[in-house]
Amino acid sequence: MKKRVLLCGATGFIGRNILERLYQENEYDIIGTYFRSKPTENYDIAWKKIDLRSQPQISKIIENVDIVIQYAAT
């Protein structure tokens, strides 16, 4: 069973590189977040637009997530 990974800031410089690596390993179900920059990558993952300053949005998105990787700027 694949672990679910939440990658915050998946469209940024570091986040994109982490995303590429996780995607290539094919061992994770990945949820990538973005706020301003829409994803341009063609990865088959779940993309979520979220404001990480919003506690209700955070609480909702982390449900059933095994790993959180935070590379979003604040």
HELIX and SHEET records of a PDB file:
HELIX    1   1 PHE A   13  GLU A   25  1                                  13    
HELIX    2   2 GLN A   55  ILE A   61  1                                   7    
SHEET    1   A 4 ALA A  46  LYS A  49  0                                        
SHEET    2   A 4 TYR A  28  TYR A  34  1                                        
SHEET    3   A 4 LYS A   3  CYS A   8  1                                        
SHEET    4   A 4 ILE A  67  GLN A  70  1                                        
END                                                                             
